[in-house]
Amino acid sequence: MTQRKPPGMGFESWIDRQIREAQERGEFDDLPGAGKPLPGAGEALEEDWWIKRKVREEEGSAGLPPSLVLRRRAETARARALAATTDEEARSIIERMNAEILDALRKPLSGPPLNLMPFDVDVLLRERKGTSRGQ
């Protein structure tokens, strides 16, 4: 956490000192994308480029009510569990999702009714084995 600016010190020199000290501690070493050009550098920006990027990052869930976002996440978790390489991985994915679903059932989310129950892990694992045999 940063400290308060000392009285009598200009903001610019205070910030420069914090950056220099952080560099000396190595806090900027190995940052993702270090030494690479910024994505989209030099390209013309569309009017609402930042909104469109945020929607892409949120997989289209930006602005949706929390109950619908959880339904979408549950569908994604189910698909990931069916595609998992091991039963343990599939079980882990579904157990984490089930914990979120149970939490939402205890503390209802805003938006349309959730209409979602925890997954039966054993049924999903049997379905997964049936799916992998058919491929």
Solvent accessible surface area in square Angstrom, and as a share of the most:
residue,aa,sasa,rsa
1,M,239,1.07
2,T,95,0.55
3,Q,133,0.59
4,R,215,0.78
5,K,57,0.24
6,P,47,0.30
7,P,133,0.84
8,G,89,0.85
9,M,58,0.26
10,G,46,0.44
11,F,134,0.56
12,E,134,0.60
13,S,58,0.37
14,W,33,0.12
15,I,80,0.40
16,D,77,0.40
17,R,70,0.26
18,Q,41,0.18
19,I,80,0.41
20,R,114,0.42
21,E,59,0.26
22,A,11,0.08
23,Q,105,0.47
24,E,123,0.55
25,R,153,0.56
26,G,25,0.24
27,E,97,0.43
28,F,94,0.39
29,D,97,0.50
30,D,141,0.73
31,L,88,0.44
32,P,131,0.83
33,G,42,0.41
34,A,67,0.52
35,G,90,0.87
36,K,144,0.61
37,P,117,0.73
38,L,140,0.69
39,P,132,0.83
40,G,37,0.36
41,A,68,0.53
42,G,90,0.87
43,E,121,0.54
44,A,104,0.81
45,L,118,0.59
46,E,108,0.49
47,E,161,0.72
48,D,59,0.31
49,W,94,0.33
50,W,146,0.51
51,I,75,0.38
52,K,96,0.41
53,R,118,0.43
54,K,103,0.44
55,V,61,0.35
56,R,164,0.60
57,E,111,0.50
58,E,67,0.30
59,E,124,0.56
60,G,38,0.36
61,S,14,0.09
62,A,45,0.35
63,G,86,0.83
64,L,62,0.31
65,P,44,0.27
66,P,64,0.41
67,S,1,0.01
68,L,52,0.26
69,V,39,0.22
70,L,14,0.07
71,R,71,0.26
72,R,94,0.34
73,R,113,0.41
74,A,1,0.01
75,E,121,0.54
76,T,60,0.35
77,A,5,0.04
78,R,84,0.31
79,A,60,0.46
80,R,121,0.44
81,A,0,0.00
82,L,39,0.19
83,A,83,0.64
84,A,12,0.09
85,T,118,0.69
86,T,63,0.37
87,D,41,0.21
88,E,129,0.58
89,E,74,0.33
90,A,0,0.00
91,R,92,0.34
92,S,43,0.28
93,I,9,0.05
94,I,0,0.00
95,E,89,0.40
96,R,134,0.49
97,M,8,0.03
98,N,17,0.09
99,A,60,0.46
100,E,62,0.28
101,I,0,0.00
102,L,71,0.35
103,D,62,0.32
104,A,8,0.06
105,L,71,0.36
106,R,171,0.63
107,K,128,0.54
108,P,116,0.73
109,L,70,0.35
110,S,75,0.49
111,G,47,0.45
112,P,52,0.33
113,P,97,0.61
114,L,22,0.11
115,N,124,0.64
116,L,32,0.16
117,M,137,0.61
118,P,42,0.27
119,F,40,0.17
120,D,83,0.43
121,V,23,0.13
122,D,76,0.39
123,V,72,0.41
124,L,8,0.04
125,L,15,0.08
126,R,155,0.57
127,E,68,0.31
128,R,23,0.09
129,K,95,0.40
130,G,37,0.36
131,T,58,0.34
132,S,71,0.46
133,R,192,0.70
134,G,72,0.69
135,Q,179,0.80
